[in-house]
Amino acid sequence: MDYALLVLRINYREDTALEIQKILTAHGCKIMTRLGLHDHGSATCSPCGTIILQLSCSSEERKAVEADILKIGGVKARFVDFD
């Protein structure tokens, strides 16, 4: 098992939050840490946000998590590689 960081940039949080949550729950055993950050507007919550996931799984499983997330419109995903 390897560790990897997957960063999600989410637009239209109100429209995509439920679908993202379902995917993260489905892959929950692979997620060691989840940090959610949302942009804060002056008077209201921003429709955009960022989620940082620490994954503990094989390379194939990481690709499956990323593929499922990228099926959602308005979501970008990138792995952070420190090598």
Beta strands, then each sheet from edge to edge (+ up, - down):
strand 1: 2-10
strand 2: 31-40
strand 3: 45-57
strand 4: 75-80
sheet 1: 2+ 3- 1+ 4-
end
